[in-house]
Amino acid sequence: MRNGLIRRPTTSILDDFFNDEFFLPSLSSNSHLDVYQEDNKYVVEVDLPGYKKDEINMSFNNDLLTIKAEHTEEKKEDNKKYIYRSRSQSMFTRQIRFNNIDHANIDAKFEEGVLKVVLPIRGESEVVKRIEVK
């Protein structure tokens, strides 16, 4: 420790490059995400094929929209003796920071594998708001 600073162990340039926050924003099953502004609102659209509405959880806290989706699929065939059995699991997590959002009027709909979140623009900050997916 020198000048009150803690030194990190020496790493390679590649370690620094791939550990950058840019590469760690989400766990994803290659879901496409679009964010755009339309009139007085932001719109977030996320492709979540294979997920069900009840597998999606969202919240808005401290100007941070958090979208999480988790799906586990297990095929059950009771009359077989298994030597090998596999399950598939997919997970999506993404956080997006927004300013000046009207928390009380955030709307989310999930139709045909696409989640659409509408965040109306406002001026002041509020507390945590749980968002119901319709």
TIFIPA-972949 format. One line per 3 residues: for each residue x, y, z of C-alpha. Coordinates in steps of 0.5 Angstrom, whole numbers, plus 500, padded with zeros to 3 digits. Layout:
REM TIFIPA-972949
X,Y,Z  ...
//
This chain:
REM TIFIPA-972949
500,500,500  503,507,498  500,514,499
494,510,502  492,506,496  491,499,495
495,496,489  492,491,485  496,485,483
499,486,476  495,483,471  495,483,463
492,488,458  487,482,456  485,481,463
484,489,464  480,489,457  475,483,459
474,485,466  472,492,464  464,493,466
462,494,459  463,486,458  459,484,465
452,488,464  448,482,463  447,474,463
444,473,457  441,468,452  443,472,447
436,476,448  436,483,443  435,489,447
433,496,444  432,502,448  429,509,445
426,515,447  419,517,444  415,523,446
416,524,453  417,517,455  423,511,454
421,505,451  425,498,453  424,492,448
427,485,450  426,479,446  425,473,451
423,467,447  421,461,451  420,465,457
413,465,460  410,472,464  411,469,471
419,468,469  420,475,469  421,480,475
422,487,474  424,493,479  426,500,479
430,503,484  435,509,485  434,510,477
436,503,475  431,499,471  433,491,473
430,486,468  431,479,470  428,472,467
430,465,469  427,459,465  428,452,467
426,446,463  426,439,465  423,433,461
420,428,465  419,421,463  417,416,469
418,409,466  425,410,464  432,408,467
436,414,466  444,413,465  444,421,463
439,426,464  439,433,462  436,440,464
436,446,460  436,453,464  437,460,461
437,466,465  437,474,463  439,479,467
440,487,465  440,493,469  439,500,465
440,507,468  434,512,467  433,519,470
427,523,471  422,517,471  415,517,473
415,511,477  408,511,478  406,510,471
411,505,469  408,500,464  410,493,462
407,488,457  410,481,455  407,479,448
409,473,443  416,473,447  417,480,447
417,485,453  416,492,452  417,497,458
415,504,458  418,509,462  414,516,462
419,522,463  418,526,469  423,530,474
423,528,481  426,521,484  422,516,488
422,510,492  423,503,490  417,501,485
415,494,483  413,493,476  407,488,474
408,484,468  401,484,464
//
